[in-house]
Amino acid sequence: MIIILFSLLFAALSLSTLSASPAHADEVGTEYDYKISGNVKYNGDPLDGVSISVKGGGYTADVETGADGKWSIGVPEADTYEVTLDESTLPDGVIVAEGGNVLETTFGATKVKSVNFFLGQGERVTVSFLDQFINRFVNGLNFGLLLALAAIGLSLIFGTTGLSNFAHAEMITFGALMTLVFGVNFGLPIWLAILIAIALSAGLGYSLDAVIWKPLRRKGVALVPLMIVSIGLSLALRYLYQFFFGGSTMQLPGAGMAKMRFGPIALSPIDLASMGISIVVLLAVAYFLLRTRIGKATRAVSDNPSLASASGIDVDNVIRIVWVAGGALAGLSGILWAYFRPGVSWDMGFQMLLLVFAAVTLGGLGTAFGALIGSIIVGLFVELSTLWLPSDMKYVGALVVLILVLLLRPQGIMGRKERIG
């Protein structure tokens, strides 16, 4: 047993060393089929010993350019990767003149991606901590707003039915996939493809309730079996998406647009549109819940379904409307998430599901406005944590904050204390 443990420890240390230390050759990861490569030159002359790193999908690798300026890094799967050139390894007076020293690349139909950095003459400028903080704060706000769209839909469904719907992740993915189908495959204008995708997402919510959840409610199925059904439905839909769309990451029209600078803040037109759309939709949801008759009925059902039914409210009709609204919000969130990542993949909704649940739980189960506050907190923490933590660890930090808050306030920020027993 001691020998086995020692062997495992030695293997883990070896792998850690390989991942953390840059290779002193111009090619690493030769065992993988997918490769990211490039050529670092300045004024036509190759640059030797320039450090390049690749991160993405939990994988990290480093390499240094060879005497010919070329480098290549093999990666395990077709995904979106962040390629970084360490400017400190460039010769004096040489900087990355255009596009920045961090580039994102996504595999398409081929197994080889070429990434090249545009070098020029100049002095290196160090970005201050305050500028980084402001830029990531805005990015975190953008992420929190799109996260809120999905979280509010999930919270409304939980509030009216008591169901923890794990298949909400696939409702998020559905919106992005439908936008891809109508915007890329059918060639429709992207605004029209988005509207169609949102309408189909609302229809998906209605269909799931009519075919699965309403019959199960009428049979009096308990909440735990319902939750297990939602997990099975999530798996079935996720792998159905993979069967029809494949495992690669695809881009929506307009993704990867050049960023505009507003002082220390760098945002693309897509980012600005995403934040604007999110704010408008969230205000519309708030008006619906606070000012409309059906919105007040939704809040009444969420507070006490039995009392709401006794008061003459059609509970089934309210739940049906909530599923339609939840599907539409999830679909829109998926579209904005596809631009934020960027890219559309078969499991993209699952990648943010834990954060959606964290936002709902943090804000208070079943409260729409609590889900909004929780989403903003999670979004900000996820982005700001990268100032201190590696980017691969940013989602872990958000869940640690969730645990700490719930230890101090188990009902969440806007939840109410309830007596048990």
C-alpha positions as CSV (number, residue, x, y, z in Angstrom):
1,M,0.0,0.0,0.0
2,I,2.8,2.4,0.9
3,I,4.5,1.7,-2.5
4,I,1.2,2.4,-4.3
5,L,0.7,5.7,-2.5
6,F,4.3,6.7,-3.1
7,S,3.9,5.9,-6.8
8,L,0.7,7.9,-7.1
9,L,2.3,10.8,-5.3
10,F,5.4,10.7,-7.5
11,A,3.1,10.6,-10.6
12,A,1.1,13.6,-9.4
13,L,4.2,15.6,-8.7
14,S,5.6,14.7,-12.1
15,L,2.4,15.8,-13.9
16,S,2.3,19.0,-11.8
17,T,5.9,19.8,-12.8
18,L,5.2,19.1,-16.4
19,S,2.2,21.4,-16.4
20,A,3.9,24.2,-14.4
21,S,7.3,24.4,-16.1
22,P,7.7,25.8,-19.6
23,A,9.1,23.4,-22.1
24,H,12.5,24.3,-23.6
25,A,11.5,23.0,-27.0
26,D,9.4,24.5,-29.7
27,E,6.7,21.8,-29.4
28,V,4.8,20.1,-26.6
29,G,1.7,18.0,-26.4
30,T,2.7,15.9,-29.4
31,E,0.5,13.0,-28.1
32,Y,-2.6,15.1,-28.9
33,D,-4.3,15.3,-32.3
34,Y,-5.4,19.0,-31.9
35,K,-2.6,21.6,-32.2
36,I,-2.2,25.3,-31.7
37,S,0.9,26.7,-33.4
38,G,2.5,30.0,-34.4
39,N,5.6,31.9,-35.5
40,V,7.1,34.7,-33.5
41,K,9.0,37.2,-35.7
42,Y,10.0,40.8,-35.6
43,N,10.9,42.7,-38.8
44,G,11.1,39.3,-40.5
45,D,13.6,37.9,-38.0
46,P,12.6,34.9,-35.8
47,L,12.7,35.4,-32.1
48,D,14.1,32.6,-30.0
49,G,13.1,31.8,-26.4
50,V,9.8,33.6,-26.3
51,S,7.4,32.0,-23.8
52,I,3.9,31.0,-25.0
53,S,1.2,29.5,-22.8
54,V,-2.1,27.9,-23.6
55,K,-5.0,27.5,-21.1
56,G,-8.5,26.1,-21.6
57,G,-10.8,23.3,-20.5
58,G,-8.7,22.6,-17.4
59,Y,-5.6,22.1,-19.6
60,T,-2.4,24.2,-19.3
61,A,0.8,24.0,-21.3
62,D,3.8,26.2,-21.9
63,V,6.4,26.3,-24.6
64,E,9.3,28.5,-25.8
65,T,9.9,29.4,-29.4
66,G,12.8,27.7,-31.2
67,A,15.6,29.2,-33.2
68,D,13.3,29.6,-36.1
69,G,10.7,31.4,-34.0
70,K,8.1,28.6,-34.4
71,W,6.2,27.0,-31.6
72,S,3.4,24.3,-31.3
73,I,1.3,23.1,-28.4
74,G,-0.9,20.0,-28.6
75,V,-4.3,20.2,-26.8
76,P,-6.5,17.3,-25.8
77,E,-9.8,18.4,-27.4
78,A,-11.4,20.9,-29.7
79,D,-12.3,23.8,-27.4
80,T,-11.8,27.5,-26.8
81,Y,-8.2,28.2,-25.5
82,E,-6.5,31.3,-24.2
83,V,-3.0,31.8,-25.8
84,T,-0.7,34.2,-23.9
85,L,2.7,35.6,-25.0
86,D,4.9,36.6,-22.1
87,E,6.1,40.0,-23.1
88,S,8.9,39.9,-20.5
89,T,10.6,37.3,-22.7
90,L,10.6,39.6,-25.8
91,P,13.8,41.5,-26.6
92,D,14.2,45.1,-25.2
93,G,12.2,47.6,-27.2
94,V,9.8,45.0,-28.7
95,I,6.2,44.8,-27.6
96,V,2.9,43.2,-28.8
97,A,1.7,46.2,-30.9
98,E,-1.7,45.0,-32.0
99,G,-4.4,42.7,-30.5
100,G,-2.7,42.3,-27.1
101,N,-0.6,39.6,-25.7
102,V,-3.6,37.4,-24.8
103,L,-5.6,35.9,-27.7
104,E,-8.5,33.4,-27.7
105,T,-8.8,30.7,-30.3
106,T,-11.5,28.2,-31.0
107,F,-11.2,25.0,-33.1
108,G,-13.5,24.6,-36.1
109,A,-13.5,22.0,-38.8
110,T,-9.7,21.5,-38.8
111,K,-7.4,20.1,-36.0
112,V,-4.8,22.8,-36.3
113,K,-5.2,26.5,-35.3
114,S,-2.6,29.1,-36.1
115,V,-2.2,32.0,-33.7
116,N,0.3,34.8,-34.4
117,F,1.1,37.9,-32.4
118,F,1.8,41.2,-34.1
119,L,4.9,42.7,-32.7
120,G,6.2,46.3,-32.9
121,Q,8.6,48.7,-31.4
122,G,7.8,50.5,-28.2
123,E,7.9,50.6,-24.4
124,R,6.0,48.1,-22.3
125,V,3.2,49.7,-20.3
126,T,2.2,48.0,-17.1
127,V,-1.5,48.1,-16.4
128,S,-2.3,49.3,-12.9
129,F,-4.2,47.2,-10.4
130,L,-7.0,49.8,-10.4
131,D,-7.4,49.7,-14.2
132,Q,-7.5,45.9,-14.0
133,F,-10.1,46.1,-11.2
134,I,-12.3,48.5,-13.1
135,N,-12.2,46.5,-16.3
136,R,-13.0,43.2,-14.6
137,F,-15.7,44.8,-12.5
138,V,-17.5,45.8,-15.7
139,N,-17.0,42.3,-17.2
140,G,-18.3,40.8,-13.9
141,L,-21.3,43.0,-14.1
142,N,-22.0,41.9,-17.7
143,F,-21.6,38.2,-16.7
144,G,-23.8,38.7,-13.6
145,L,-26.6,40.3,-15.6
146,L,-26.8,37.4,-18.2
147,L,-26.5,34.9,-15.3
148,A,-29.5,36.7,-13.6
149,L,-31.7,35.9,-16.7
150,A,-31.2,32.2,-16.2
151,A,-31.3,32.4,-12.4
152,I,-34.6,34.3,-12.2
153,G,-36.3,31.7,-14.5
154,L,-35.0,28.9,-12.3
155,S,-36.0,30.7,-9.1
156,L,-39.6,31.3,-10.4
157,I,-39.9,27.6,-11.3
158,F,-38.7,26.6,-7.9
159,G,-40.9,29.1,-6.2
160,T,-44.1,28.0,-7.9
161,T,-43.5,24.2,-8.1
162,G,-40.7,23.4,-5.5
163,L,-38.8,21.7,-8.3
164,S,-35.0,22.0,-8.5
165,N,-34.8,21.8,-12.3
166,F,-31.4,20.5,-13.3
167,A,-32.6,20.4,-16.9
168,H,-32.5,24.2,-16.8
169,A,-28.9,23.9,-18.1
170,E,-30.2,22.4,-21.4
171,M,-32.8,25.1,-21.7
172,I,-29.9,27.5,-21.6
173,T,-28.1,25.6,-24.3
174,F,-31.2,25.3,-26.4
175,G,-31.4,29.0,-27.0
176,A,-27.8,29.2,-28.2
177,L,-28.2,26.2,-30.5
178,M,-31.3,27.5,-32.1
179,T,-29.6,30.8,-32.8
180,L,-26.8,28.9,-34.4
181,V,-29.2,26.9,-36.6
182,F,-31.2,29.9,-37.8
183,G,-28.4,32.5,-37.8
184,V,-25.6,30.3,-39.4
185,N,-27.2,27.3,-41.1
186,F,-30.2,29.1,-42.4
187,G,-28.4,32.4,-42.9
188,L,-31.1,34.6,-41.4
189,P,-30.2,38.0,-39.9
190,I,-28.9,37.5,-36.4
191,W,-31.6,39.6,-34.8
192,L,-34.3,37.5,-36.4
193,A,-32.5,34.3,-35.5
194,I,-32.3,35.4,-31.8
195,L,-36.1,36.2,-31.7
196,I,-36.9,32.8,-33.2
197,A,-34.6,31.1,-30.7
198,I,-36.2,32.9,-27.8
199,A,-39.7,32.0,-29.0
200,L,-38.7,28.3,-29.4
201,S,-37.1,28.4,-26.0
202,A,-40.4,29.6,-24.5
203,G,-42.1,26.8,-26.5
204,L,-39.7,24.3,-25.0
205,G,-40.6,25.4,-21.5
206,Y,-44.3,25.0,-22.3
207,S,-43.8,21.6,-23.8
208,L,-41.7,20.2,-20.9
209,D,-44.4,21.3,-18.5
210,A,-47.3,20.0,-20.6
211,V,-45.7,16.6,-21.4
212,I,-43.7,15.8,-18.3
213,W,-44.1,18.1,-15.2
214,K,-47.9,18.7,-15.2
215,P,-48.8,14.9,-15.5
216,L,-46.3,14.2,-12.7
217,R,-47.7,16.9,-10.5
218,R,-51.2,15.5,-11.0
219,K,-50.1,12.1,-9.9
220,G,-48.7,13.6,-6.7
221,V,-45.1,12.6,-7.3
222,A,-42.8,13.9,-4.5
223,L,-40.2,16.5,-5.1
224,V,-37.2,14.2,-4.7
225,P,-38.3,11.9,-7.5
226,L,-39.1,15.0,-9.6
227,M,-35.6,16.2,-9.1
228,I,-34.2,12.9,-10.2
229,V,-36.4,13.0,-13.3
230,S,-34.9,16.5,-14.0
231,I,-31.4,15.1,-13.8
232,G,-32.3,12.3,-16.2
233,L,-33.9,14.7,-18.6
234,S,-30.8,16.9,-18.4
235,L,-28.5,14.0,-19.4
236,A,-30.8,12.9,-22.2
237,L,-31.1,16.4,-23.7
238,R,-27.4,17.1,-23.3
239,Y,-26.3,14.0,-25.2
240,L,-29.0,14.5,-27.7
241,Y,-27.5,17.9,-28.4
242,Q,-24.1,16.3,-28.8
243,F,-25.5,13.7,-31.2
244,F,-27.0,16.3,-33.5
245,F,-24.5,19.1,-33.2
246,G,-21.2,17.3,-32.4
247,G,-18.7,18.0,-29.7
248,S,-17.0,21.1,-31.3
249,T,-17.4,24.7,-30.3
250,M,-19.0,26.9,-33.0
251,Q,-19.2,30.7,-33.1
252,L,-22.3,32.9,-33.6
253,P,-22.2,35.7,-36.2
254,G,-20.5,38.7,-34.7
255,A,-18.6,36.9,-32.0
256,G,-15.0,38.0,-31.6
257,M,-15.7,41.7,-32.6
258,A,-12.9,44.1,-31.8
259,K,-13.1,45.7,-28.4
260,M,-13.5,49.5,-27.9
261,R,-11.7,51.2,-25.1
262,F,-13.4,53.6,-22.6
263,G,-10.4,54.5,-20.5
264,P,-9.4,51.3,-18.7
265,I,-12.5,49.5,-19.8
266,A,-12.4,47.3,-22.9
267,L,-15.8,46.3,-24.3
268,S,-17.0,45.1,-27.7
269,P,-20.3,46.2,-29.2
270,I,-21.6,42.8,-28.4
271,D,-20.8,43.3,-24.7
272,L,-22.6,46.7,-24.7
273,A,-25.6,45.2,-26.4
274,S,-25.6,42.2,-24.0
275,M,-25.6,44.5,-20.9
276,G,-28.3,46.7,-22.4
277,I,-30.6,43.8,-23.3
278,S,-30.1,42.2,-19.9
279,I,-31.1,45.4,-18.1
280,V,-34.2,46.0,-20.2
281,V,-35.4,42.4,-19.8
282,L,-34.8,42.4,-16.1
283,L,-36.7,45.6,-15.7
284,A,-39.6,44.1,-17.8
285,V,-39.6,41.0,-15.5
286,A,-39.7,43.3,-12.4
287,Y,-42.6,45.2,-13.9
288,F,-44.4,41.9,-14.7
289,L,-44.0,40.6,-11.1
290,L,-44.9,43.9,-9.3
291,R,-47.5,45.6,-11.5
292,T,-49.4,43.0,-13.6
293,R,-52.2,40.8,-12.3
294,I,-50.6,37.6,-13.5
295,G,-47.3,38.7,-11.9
296,K,-49.0,39.2,-8.5
297,A,-50.7,35.8,-8.9
298,T,-47.2,34.3,-9.6
299,R,-45.9,35.8,-6.3
300,A,-49.0,34.5,-4.5
301,V,-48.5,31.0,-5.8
302,S,-44.8,31.2,-4.9
303,D,-45.7,32.2,-1.3
304,N,-48.5,29.7,-0.7
305,P,-49.9,27.6,-3.5
306,S,-52.8,26.2,-1.4
307,L,-53.9,29.6,-0.2
308,A,-53.6,31.0,-3.7
309,S,-55.8,28.2,-5.1
310,A,-58.4,28.8,-2.4
311,S,-58.4,32.5,-3.3
312,G,-59.5,31.6,-6.9
313,I,-56.1,31.7,-8.6
314,D,-55.6,29.1,-11.4
315,V,-52.4,27.6,-10.1
316,D,-51.8,25.4,-13.1
317,N,-52.2,28.4,-15.5
318,V,-49.7,30.4,-13.4
319,I,-47.2,27.5,-13.4
320,R,-47.6,27.1,-17.2
321,I,-46.8,30.8,-17.7
322,V,-43.8,30.6,-15.4
323,W,-42.4,27.7,-17.4
324,V,-42.9,29.7,-20.6
325,A,-41.2,32.7,-19.1
326,G,-38.4,30.6,-17.6
327,G,-37.7,28.9,-20.9
328,A,-37.6,32.3,-22.7
329,L,-35.2,33.8,-20.1
330,A,-33.0,30.7,-20.2
331,G,-32.8,30.8,-24.0
332,L,-31.9,34.5,-24.0
333,S,-29.3,33.8,-21.2
334,G,-27.8,31.1,-23.4
335,I,-27.5,33.3,-26.4
336,L,-25.7,36.0,-24.4
337,W,-23.5,33.4,-22.7
338,A,-22.5,32.1,-26.2
339,Y,-21.2,35.6,-27.0
340,F,-19.6,36.1,-23.6
341,R,-17.6,32.7,-23.6
342,P,-17.4,33.0,-26.7
343,G,-18.8,30.0,-28.6
344,V,-21.7,27.5,-28.7
345,S,-21.2,23.9,-27.5
346,W,-23.4,21.0,-26.6
347,D,-22.6,21.3,-22.8
348,M,-22.3,25.1,-22.4
349,G,-25.4,25.3,-20.2
350,F,-24.1,22.6,-17.9
351,Q,-20.9,24.6,-17.5
352,M,-22.8,27.5,-15.9
353,L,-25.5,25.5,-14.1
354,L,-23.7,25.3,-10.8
355,L,-23.2,29.1,-10.9
356,V,-27.0,29.5,-11.6
357,F,-27.8,27.4,-8.6
358,A,-25.3,29.3,-6.5
359,A,-26.9,32.6,-7.4
360,V,-30.4,31.3,-6.7
361,T,-29.4,29.8,-3.3
362,L,-27.3,32.9,-2.4
363,G,-30.2,35.3,-3.1
364,G,-32.8,33.1,-1.4
365,L,-34.6,30.1,-2.9
366,G,-37.8,31.0,-4.7
367,T,-37.2,34.8,-4.7
368,A,-36.8,36.4,-8.1
369,F,-35.1,39.6,-6.8
370,G,-32.9,37.5,-4.6
371,A,-31.8,35.6,-7.7
372,L,-30.9,38.9,-9.3
373,I,-28.8,40.0,-6.4
374,G,-27.1,36.6,-6.0
375,S,-26.3,36.6,-9.7
376,I,-24.6,40.0,-9.6
377,I,-22.6,39.0,-6.6
378,V,-21.5,35.7,-8.2
379,G,-20.7,37.4,-11.6
380,L,-18.6,40.1,-9.9
381,F,-16.7,37.6,-7.7
382,V,-16.0,35.3,-10.6
383,E,-14.3,38.0,-12.7
384,L,-12.7,39.9,-9.8
385,S,-11.2,36.8,-8.3
386,T,-8.9,36.4,-11.4
387,L,-6.9,39.4,-10.0
388,W,-5.6,37.0,-7.3
389,L,-6.5,33.5,-8.5
390,P,-5.7,31.6,-11.7
391,S,-8.5,31.9,-14.3
392,D,-9.2,28.1,-14.0
393,M,-10.0,28.6,-10.3
394,K,-12.4,31.5,-10.6
395,Y,-15.6,29.4,-10.4
396,V,-14.4,27.7,-7.3
397,G,-14.0,31.0,-5.5
398,A,-17.7,31.8,-6.2
399,L,-18.8,28.6,-4.6
400,V,-16.6,29.2,-1.6
401,V,-18.4,32.6,-1.1
402,L,-21.7,30.8,-1.4
403,I,-20.8,28.4,1.4
404,L,-19.6,31.1,3.7
405,V,-22.8,33.2,3.2
406,L,-25.0,30.2,3.8
407,L,-23.2,29.4,7.0
408,L,-24.0,32.9,8.2
409,R,-27.5,33.2,6.6
410,P,-28.9,29.8,5.6
411,Q,-32.0,31.3,4.0
412,G,-30.0,33.4,1.6
413,I,-29.8,37.2,1.3
414,M,-33.5,37.8,0.6
415,G,-35.0,34.6,1.9
416,R,-37.1,34.4,5.0
417,K,-36.5,32.3,8.1
418,E,-38.9,29.4,8.4
419,R,-39.6,27.1,11.3
420,I,-39.0,23.4,10.6
421,G,-41.0,20.8,12.5
